[in-house]
């Protein structure tokens, strides 16, 4: 489990953000310091009353404390998108604050199969990196005890194949990005003109309704 999404991590984050010690938060919540310690280490269940009290004290949503949303204020619109698409509050905010051109580029990428090829290769790279790290730990342990040849170990534990996979994925990603960039260059004006026309029409309809 991602520690950042646990109830304990949320309470710890909010406490530190408010520059409070565990003892100070305990006093505000009318509980013992040990209770706060247990909340933050996820070794004690958080009662409903305590959840509400924490939410009111920190001025956040109860859903945020419970790890049900990444939106600290619990905006229902943000939470609905997060639940349906899995997009965090921060990612939604970044898209909202994007320029028109950037928003259209995001739309273009999400509609482009090549973009998902990049995501697949990034994931493959990450898996290969994990395999490399795991193999290196095994090799280092063997070498510390003076066991066999390092190259033999590298092959045995798939370190070399993993490194090869990583290089291939990086090369593939570079080529795919080049292809996407070329397609975007060809289609950018059309995307921008389409959205501009759409917004113009919306403005005309608003004026006519007025």
C-alpha positions as YAML, in Angstrom:
chain: A
units: angstrom
residues:
- id: 1
  name: UNK
  ca: [0.00, 0.00, 0.00]
- id: 2
  name: UNK
  ca: [1.14, 3.47, -0.79]
- id: 3
  name: UNK
  ca: [1.97, 5.00, 2.59]
- id: 4
  name: UNK
  ca: [0.83, 8.41, 1.32]
- id: 5
  name: UNK
  ca: [-2.74, 7.09, 0.99]
- id: 6
  name: UNK
  ca: [-3.08, 5.63, 4.48]
- id: 7
  name: UNK
  ca: [-5.07, 7.28, 7.24]
- id: 8
  name: UNK
  ca: [-1.94, 7.55, 9.36]
- id: 9
  name: UNK
  ca: [0.08, 9.28, 6.66]
- id: 10
  name: UNK
  ca: [-2.73, 11.79, 6.06]
- id: 11
  name: UNK
  ca: [-2.93, 12.67, 9.76]
- id: 12
  name: UNK
  ca: [0.85, 12.97, 9.99]
- id: 13
  name: UNK
  ca: [0.95, 15.18, 6.89]
- id: 14
  name: UNK
  ca: [-1.77, 17.50, 8.22]
- id: 15
  name: UNK
  ca: [-0.16, 17.68, 11.66]
- id: 16
  name: UNK
  ca: [3.25, 18.60, 10.26]
- id: 17
  name: UNK
  ca: [1.67, 21.03, 7.80]
- id: 18
  name: UNK
  ca: [0.12, 22.77, 10.82]
- id: 19
  name: UNK
  ca: [3.51, 22.67, 12.62]
- id: 20
  name: UNK
  ca: [2.14, 20.66, 15.54]
- id: 21
  name: UNK
  ca: [3.85, 18.01, 17.63]
- id: 22
  name: UNK
  ca: [2.06, 14.75, 18.35]
- id: 23
  name: UNK
  ca: [1.53, 15.93, 21.93]
- id: 24
  name: UNK
  ca: [-0.01, 19.21, 20.75]
- id: 25
  name: UNK
  ca: [-2.39, 17.46, 18.37]
- id: 26
  name: UNK
  ca: [-3.32, 15.01, 21.13]
- id: 27
  name: UNK
  ca: [-4.25, 17.94, 23.36]
- id: 28
  name: UNK
  ca: [-6.42, 19.47, 20.62]
- id: 29
  name: UNK
  ca: [-8.16, 16.12, 20.10]
- id: 30
  name: UNK
  ca: [-8.50, 15.46, 23.86]
- id: 31
  name: UNK
  ca: [-6.64, 12.16, 23.58]
- id: 32
  name: UNK
  ca: [-3.32, 10.80, 24.80]
- id: 33
  name: UNK
  ca: [-0.17, 11.35, 22.74]
- id: 34
  name: UNK
  ca: [0.08, 7.57, 22.37]
- id: 35
  name: UNK
  ca: [-3.26, 7.61, 20.55]
- id: 36
  name: UNK
  ca: [-1.91, 10.05, 17.94]
- id: 37
  name: UNK
  ca: [1.23, 7.91, 17.59]
- id: 38
  name: UNK
  ca: [-0.96, 4.87, 16.95]
- id: 39
  name: UNK
  ca: [-3.15, 6.75, 14.46]
- id: 40
  name: UNK
  ca: [-0.12, 7.83, 12.47]
- id: 41
  name: UNK
  ca: [1.42, 4.35, 12.51]
- id: 42
  name: UNK
  ca: [-1.91, 2.78, 11.47]
- id: 43
  name: UNK
  ca: [-1.96, 0.54, 14.55]
- id: 44
  name: UNK
  ca: [-5.19, 2.00, 15.99]
- id: 45
  name: UNK
  ca: [-8.54, 2.36, 14.25]
- id: 46
  name: UNK
  ca: [-9.81, 5.89, 13.80]
- id: 47
  name: UNK
  ca: [-13.29, 6.26, 15.26]
- id: 48
  name: UNK
  ca: [-15.96, 8.20, 13.36]
- id: 49
  name: UNK
  ca: [-16.09, 10.94, 16.00]
- id: 50
  name: UNK
  ca: [-12.30, 11.36, 15.87]
- id: 51
  name: UNK
  ca: [-12.38, 11.50, 12.05]
- id: 52
  name: UNK
  ca: [-14.97, 14.29, 12.12]
- id: 53
  name: UNK
  ca: [-13.05, 16.18, 14.80]
- id: 54
  name: UNK
  ca: [-9.78, 15.93, 12.86]
- id: 55
  name: UNK
  ca: [-11.49, 17.04, 9.64]
- id: 56
  name: UNK
  ca: [-13.00, 20.08, 11.35]
- id: 57
  name: UNK
  ca: [-9.75, 20.95, 13.12]
- id: 58
  name: UNK
  ca: [-7.63, 20.78, 9.96]
- id: 59
  name: UNK
  ca: [-10.43, 22.17, 7.75]
- id: 60
  name: UNK
  ca: [-10.33, 19.26, 5.33]
- id: 61
  name: UNK
  ca: [-12.83, 16.64, 4.20]
- id: 62
  name: UNK
  ca: [-13.29, 13.44, 6.19]
- id: 63
  name: UNK
  ca: [-12.86, 11.53, 2.91]
- id: 64
  name: UNK
  ca: [-9.36, 13.03, 2.57]
- id: 65
  name: UNK
  ca: [-8.35, 11.81, 6.04]
- id: 66
  name: UNK
  ca: [-9.76, 8.36, 5.28]
- id: 67
  name: UNK
  ca: [-7.71, 8.18, 2.06]
- id: 68
  name: UNK
  ca: [-10.79, 8.08, -0.18]
- id: 69
  name: UNK
  ca: [-9.73, 11.13, -2.19]
- id: 70
  name: UNK
  ca: [-6.59, 13.12, -2.87]
- id: 71
  name: UNK
  ca: [-8.65, 16.34, -2.87]
- id: 72
  name: UNK
  ca: [-7.99, 17.93, 0.50]
- id: 73
  name: UNK
  ca: [-11.20, 20.00, 0.44]
- id: 74
  name: UNK
  ca: [-13.45, 17.24, -0.85]
- id: 75
  name: UNK
  ca: [-14.85, 19.05, -3.89]
- id: 76
  name: UNK
  ca: [-17.61, 16.68, -5.15]
- id: 77
  name: UNK
  ca: [-16.80, 17.43, -8.80]
- id: 78
  name: UNK
  ca: [-13.10, 16.66, -8.31]
- id: 79
  name: UNK
  ca: [-13.93, 13.54, -6.31]
- id: 80
  name: UNK
  ca: [-16.32, 12.31, -9.01]
- id: 81
  name: UNK
  ca: [-13.63, 12.59, -11.71]
- id: 82
  name: UNK
  ca: [-11.08, 10.94, -9.41]
- id: 83
  name: UNK
  ca: [-13.44, 8.05, -8.71]
- id: 84
  name: UNK
  ca: [-14.39, 7.56, -12.37]
- id: 85
  name: UNK
  ca: [-11.03, 8.11, -14.07]
- id: 86
  name: UNK
  ca: [-8.51, 7.75, -11.26]
- id: 87
  name: UNK
  ca: [-7.12, 11.24, -11.86]
- id: 88
  name: UNK
  ca: [-5.88, 12.81, -8.64]
- id: 89
  name: UNK
  ca: [-6.90, 16.28, -7.50]
- id: 90
  name: UNK
  ca: [-3.43, 17.59, -8.38]
- id: 91
  name: UNK
  ca: [-3.54, 16.18, -11.92]
- id: 92
  name: UNK
  ca: [-6.99, 17.71, -12.43]
- id: 93
  name: UNK
  ca: [-5.75, 21.06, -11.16]
- id: 94
  name: UNK
  ca: [-2.75, 20.93, -13.50]
- id: 95
  name: UNK
  ca: [-5.02, 20.26, -16.49]
- id: 96
  name: UNK
  ca: [-7.39, 23.04, -15.41]
- id: 97
  name: UNK
  ca: [-4.49, 25.49, -15.22]
- id: 98
  name: UNK
  ca: [-3.10, 24.46, -18.60]
- id: 99
  name: UNK
  ca: [-3.17, 26.80, -21.57]
- id: 100
  name: UNK
  ca: [-5.52, 26.16, -24.48]
- id: 101
  name: UNK
  ca: [-2.69, 24.69, -26.56]
- id: 102
  name: UNK
  ca: [-1.56, 22.43, -23.71]
- id: 103
  name: UNK
  ca: [-5.12, 21.22, -23.10]
- id: 104
  name: UNK
  ca: [-5.52, 20.34, -26.75]
- id: 105
  name: UNK
  ca: [-2.17, 18.54, -26.71]
- id: 106
  name: UNK
  ca: [-3.38, 16.49, -23.74]
- id: 107
  name: UNK
  ca: [-6.54, 15.61, -25.68]
- id: 108
  name: UNK
  ca: [-4.44, 14.70, -28.70]
- id: 109
  name: UNK
  ca: [-2.20, 12.42, -26.62]
- id: 110
  name: UNK
  ca: [-5.09, 10.64, -24.92]
- id: 111
  name: UNK
  ca: [-6.63, 9.90, -28.33]
- id: 112
  name: UNK
  ca: [-3.33, 8.67, -29.78]
- id: 113
  name: UNK
  ca: [-2.39, 4.98, -29.58]
- id: 114
  name: UNK
  ca: [1.30, 5.89, -29.76]
- id: 115
  name: UNK
  ca: [1.00, 7.67, -26.42]
- id: 116
  name: UNK
  ca: [-0.16, 4.45, -24.74]
- id: 117
  name: UNK
  ca: [2.82, 2.68, -26.31]
- id: 118
  name: UNK
  ca: [5.02, 5.11, -24.39]
- id: 119
  name: UNK
  ca: [3.18, 4.33, -21.15]
- id: 120
  name: UNK
  ca: [3.65, 0.62, -21.77]
- id: 121
  name: UNK
  ca: [7.37, 1.05, -22.41]
- id: 122
  name: UNK
  ca: [7.80, 3.28, -19.35]
- id: 123
  name: UNK
  ca: [6.20, 0.54, -17.26]
- id: 124
  name: UNK
  ca: [8.43, -2.08, -18.88]
- id: 125
  name: UNK
  ca: [11.46, 0.10, -18.14]
- id: 126
  name: UNK
  ca: [10.41, 0.41, -14.49]
- id: 127
  name: UNK
  ca: [10.00, -3.37, -14.17]
- id: 128
  name: UNK
  ca: [13.42, -3.90, -15.76]
- id: 129
  name: UNK
  ca: [14.91, -1.34, -13.36]
- id: 130
  name: UNK
  ca: [13.42, -3.24, -10.42]
- id: 131
  name: UNK
  ca: [14.85, -6.49, -11.76]
- id: 132
  name: UNK
  ca: [18.25, -4.84, -12.19]
- id: 133
  name: UNK
  ca: [18.24, -3.56, -8.61]
- id: 134
  name: UNK
  ca: [17.14, -6.91, -7.21]
- id: 135
  name: UNK
  ca: [19.85, -8.70, -9.22]
- id: 136
  name: UNK
  ca: [22.52, -6.21, -8.13]
- id: 137
  name: UNK
  ca: [21.73, -6.84, -4.47]
- id: 138
  name: UNK
  ca: [22.11, -10.59, -5.00]
- id: 139
  name: UNK
  ca: [25.36, -10.11, -6.92]
- id: 140
  name: UNK
  ca: [26.80, -7.73, -4.33]
- id: 141
  name: UNK
  ca: [25.97, -10.22, -1.60]
- id: 142
  name: UNK
  ca: [27.71, -13.02, -3.52]
- id: 143
  name: UNK
  ca: [30.78, -10.91, -4.25]
- id: 144
  name: UNK
  ca: [31.14, -9.90, -0.61]
- id: 145
  name: UNK
  ca: [31.56, -13.54, 0.21]
- id: 146
  name: UNK
  ca: [34.01, -14.11, -2.67]
- id: 147
  name: UNK
  ca: [31.68, -16.28, -4.70]
- id: 148
  name: UNK
  ca: [32.06, -16.95, -8.45]
- id: 149
  name: UNK
  ca: [32.42, -14.62, -11.38]
- id: 150
  name: UNK
  ca: [30.42, -11.34, -11.47]
- id: 151
  name: UNK
  ca: [29.57, -11.68, -15.20]
- id: 152
  name: UNK
  ca: [28.28, -15.20, -14.65]
- id: 153
  name: UNK
  ca: [26.11, -13.92, -11.82]
- id: 154
  name: UNK
  ca: [24.86, -11.05, -13.95]
- id: 155
  name: UNK
  ca: [23.64, -13.49, -16.59]
- id: 156
  name: UNK
  ca: [22.28, -15.90, -14.03]
- id: 157
  name: UNK
  ca: [20.17, -13.23, -12.35]
- id: 158
  name: UNK
  ca: [19.09, -11.57, -15.61]
- id: 159
  name: UNK
  ca: [20.91, -8.30, -14.89]
- id: 160
  name: UNK
  ca: [22.27, -8.01, -18.43]
- id: 161
  name: UNK
  ca: [18.92, -8.81, -20.12]
- id: 162
  name: UNK
  ca: [17.23, -6.26, -17.85]
- id: 163
  name: UNK
  ca: [19.74, -3.58, -18.82]
- id: 164
  name: UNK
  ca: [19.18, -4.43, -22.49]
- id: 165
  name: UNK
  ca: [15.40, -4.12, -22.05]
- id: 166
  name: UNK
  ca: [15.86, -0.70, -20.46]
- id: 167
  name: UNK
  ca: [18.02, 0.55, -23.36]
- id: 168
  name: UNK
  ca: [15.59, -0.78, -25.97]
- id: 169
  name: UNK
  ca: [12.65, 0.87, -24.20]
- id: 170
  name: UNK
  ca: [14.45, 4.23, -24.06]
- id: 171
  name: UNK
  ca: [15.22, 4.05, -27.77]
- id: 172
  name: UNK
  ca: [11.62, 3.06, -28.55]
- id: 173
  name: UNK
  ca: [10.25, 5.90, -26.42]
- id: 174
  name: UNK
  ca: [12.49, 8.38, -28.21]
- id: 175
  name: UNK
  ca: [11.25, 7.22, -31.62]
- id: 176
  name: UNK
  ca: [7.59, 7.22, -30.55]
- id: 177
  name: UNK
  ca: [7.88, 10.73, -29.12]
- id: 178
  name: UNK
  ca: [9.34, 11.87, -32.45]
- id: 179
  name: UNK
  ca: [6.37, 10.31, -34.28]
- id: 180
  name: UNK
  ca: [3.86, 11.91, -31.92]
- id: 181
  name: UNK
  ca: [5.56, 15.29, -32.23]
- id: 182
  name: UNK
  ca: [5.33, 15.10, -36.02]
- id: 183
  name: UNK
  ca: [1.63, 14.15, -35.88]
- id: 184
  name: UNK
  ca: [0.93, 16.96, -33.42]
- id: 185
  name: UNK
  ca: [2.71, 19.46, -35.64]
- id: 186
  name: UNK
  ca: [0.54, 18.37, -38.57]
- id: 187
  name: UNK
  ca: [-2.73, 18.50, -36.60]
- id: 188
  name: UNK
  ca: [-2.14, 21.31, -34.08]
- id: 189
  name: UNK
  ca: [-3.76, 24.09, -36.07]
- id: 190
  name: UNK
  ca: [-6.84, 21.98, -36.76]
- id: 191
  name: UNK
  ca: [-7.22, 21.10, -33.08]
- id: 192
  name: UNK
  ca: [-6.84, 24.72, -32.01]
- id: 193
  name: UNK
  ca: [-9.16, 26.06, -34.71]
- id: 194
  name: UNK
  ca: [-11.81, 23.45, -33.80]
- id: 195
  name: UNK
  ca: [-11.78, 24.39, -30.13]
- id: 196
  name: UNK
  ca: [-11.70, 28.11, -30.93]
- id: 197
  name: UNK
  ca: [-14.70, 27.72, -33.24]
- id: 198
  name: UNK
  ca: [-16.50, 25.69, -30.58]
- id: 199
  name: UNK
  ca: [-15.90, 28.40, -27.97]
- id: 200
  name: UNK
  ca: [-17.00, 31.08, -30.42]
- id: 201
  name: UNK
  ca: [-20.24, 29.22, -31.06]
- id: 202
  name: UNK
  ca: [-20.81, 28.85, -27.30]
- id: 203
  name: UNK
  ca: [-20.32, 32.62, -26.93]
- id: 204
  name: UNK
  ca: [-22.79, 33.33, -29.72]
- id: 205
  name: UNK
  ca: [-25.37, 31.05, -28.13]
- id: 206
  name: UNK
  ca: [-24.92, 32.75, -24.76]
- id: 207
  name: UNK
  ca: [-25.41, 36.19, -26.41]
- id: 208
  name: UNK
  ca: [-28.51, 35.01, -28.28]
- id: 209
  name: UNK
  ca: [-29.97, 33.55, -25.06]
- id: 210
  name: UNK
  ca: [-29.39, 36.93, -23.36]
...
